[in-house]
């Protein structure tokens, strides 16, 4: 394995870790956000935290994760591997959850609270399930 591949793998793992931190923390912030009064100082603070987490950490980390992951898959000839197809499917699902969270950030910023804390508690678990699947496929390469 070449040194450049190892550097790409390290970058991919670091970007994925940063993306996951946002995917785990955003819905938790939303649980707390929907529990405080609209237009309160606390609500306004949550809006800033959610926007910054999404725009400054989660979205850039997602973009780096995807770009480097595609680069690695091409460099290592993994496009025909069954485990990679499974991983790609789970990553696409993670991207869909990311998009859903971005929509919720916009809704909460506009003081539209259409979802309950219970909904966001459930949504908070989805990235974890996807994360476990992705890691298992990458490490075990079961097919």
C-alpha positions as CSV (number, residue, x, y, z in Angstrom):
1,X,0.0,0.0,0.0
2,X,1.5,3.3,-1.0
3,X,2.1,6.2,1.3
4,X,-0.5,8.4,-0.5
5,X,-3.2,5.8,0.0
6,X,-2.5,5.7,3.7
7,X,-2.7,9.5,3.9
8,X,-6.0,9.4,2.0
9,X,-7.3,6.8,4.4
10,X,-6.3,8.9,7.4
11,X,-8.0,11.9,5.9
12,X,-11.1,9.9,5.1
13,X,-11.3,8.6,8.7
14,X,-10.8,12.0,10.2
15,X,-13.4,13.6,7.9
16,X,-15.9,10.8,8.7
17,X,-15.3,11.3,12.4
18,X,-16.0,15.0,12.1
19,X,-19.1,14.3,10.0
20,X,-20.4,11.8,12.5
21,X,-19.9,14.2,15.4
22,X,-22.3,16.6,13.6
23,X,-24.7,13.9,12.8
24,X,-24.9,12.8,16.5
25,X,-24.9,16.3,18.0
26,X,-27.4,18.1,15.7
27,X,-30.5,16.0,16.6
28,X,-29.5,16.2,20.3
29,X,-29.4,20.0,20.0
30,X,-32.8,19.9,18.4
31,X,-34.3,17.8,21.2
32,X,-33.3,20.6,23.6
33,X,-34.3,23.4,21.1
34,X,-37.9,22.3,20.8
35,X,-38.2,22.2,24.5
36,X,-37.6,25.9,25.0
37,X,-40.0,28.8,24.2
38,X,-39.9,30.3,20.7
39,X,-38.0,33.6,20.5
40,X,-36.4,33.0,23.9
41,X,-32.7,33.8,24.4
42,X,-32.0,30.0,24.7
43,X,-33.9,29.3,21.4
44,X,-31.8,31.9,19.7
45,X,-28.6,30.4,21.1
46,X,-29.7,26.9,19.8
47,X,-30.3,28.4,16.3
48,X,-26.7,29.7,16.2
49,X,-25.3,26.5,17.5
50,X,-27.3,24.4,15.0
51,X,-26.4,26.6,12.0
52,X,-22.7,26.7,12.9
53,X,-22.5,23.0,13.5
54,X,-24.1,22.2,10.2
55,X,-22.3,24.8,8.0
56,X,-18.9,24.9,9.6
57,X,-18.4,21.3,10.6
58,X,-20.9,18.7,9.4
59,X,-21.4,19.7,5.8
60,X,-17.7,20.4,5.0
61,X,-16.8,17.1,6.7
62,X,-19.4,15.3,4.7
63,X,-18.0,16.7,1.4
64,X,-14.4,15.8,2.3
65,X,-15.6,12.3,3.4
66,X,-17.4,11.7,0.1
67,X,-14.6,13.2,-2.1
68,X,-11.8,11.3,-0.5
69,X,-13.9,8.1,-0.3
70,X,-14.6,8.2,-4.0
71,X,-10.9,8.9,-4.7
72,X,-9.9,5.9,-2.5
73,X,-12.5,3.6,-4.1
74,X,-11.1,4.5,-7.5
75,X,-7.4,4.2,-6.5
76,X,-8.0,0.9,-4.8
77,X,-10.3,-0.6,-7.5
78,X,-13.2,-1.2,-5.1
79,X,-16.1,-0.3,-7.3
80,X,-16.8,-4.0,-8.0
81,X,-16.6,-5.2,-4.4
82,X,-19.9,-6.2,-2.9
83,X,-19.0,-4.8,0.6
84,X,-18.3,-1.4,-1.1
85,X,-21.8,-1.4,-2.7
86,X,-23.3,-2.0,0.7
87,X,-21.2,0.8,2.2
88,X,-22.1,3.2,-0.6
89,X,-25.8,2.5,0.1
90,X,-25.4,3.3,3.8
91,X,-23.4,6.4,3.0
92,X,-26.2,7.5,0.7
93,X,-28.7,7.0,3.5
94,X,-26.4,9.0,5.8
95,X,-26.4,11.8,3.3
96,X,-30.2,11.7,3.2
97,X,-30.3,12.0,7.0
98,X,-27.8,14.9,6.7
99,X,-30.2,16.6,4.3
100,X,-33.1,16.0,6.6
101,X,-31.2,17.5,9.5
102,X,-30.3,20.6,7.3
103,X,-34.1,21.0,6.6
104,X,-34.8,20.9,10.3
105,X,-32.1,23.5,11.0
106,X,-33.9,25.8,8.5
107,X,-37.3,25.1,10.0
108,X,-36.1,25.7,13.6
109,X,-34.3,28.9,12.5
110,X,-37.7,30.1,11.2
111,X,-39.4,29.1,14.5
112,X,-41.4,26.4,12.7
113,X,-41.6,23.5,15.2
114,X,-43.4,20.7,13.4
115,X,-41.5,17.9,15.2
116,X,-41.4,16.9,18.9
117,X,-38.4,16.1,21.1
118,X,-39.4,12.5,20.8
119,X,-39.0,12.6,17.0
120,X,-35.5,14.1,17.3
121,X,-34.6,11.5,20.0
122,X,-35.5,8.8,17.5
123,X,-33.7,10.6,14.6
124,X,-30.6,10.8,16.8
125,X,-30.3,7.0,16.7
126,X,-30.4,6.7,12.9
127,X,-26.8,7.9,12.3
128,X,-25.6,5.5,14.9
129,X,-27.2,2.5,13.1
130,X,-25.8,3.6,9.8
131,X,-22.3,4.2,11.3
132,X,-22.2,0.7,12.8
133,X,-23.2,-0.8,9.4
134,X,-20.6,1.3,7.5
135,X,-17.8,0.4,9.9
136,X,-18.6,-3.3,9.9
137,X,-18.7,-3.4,6.1
138,X,-15.3,-1.6,5.8
139,X,-13.6,-3.7,8.4
140,X,-15.1,-7.2,7.8
141,X,-15.7,-6.9,4.1
142,X,-18.2,-9.8,4.4
143,X,-19.0,-10.0,0.7
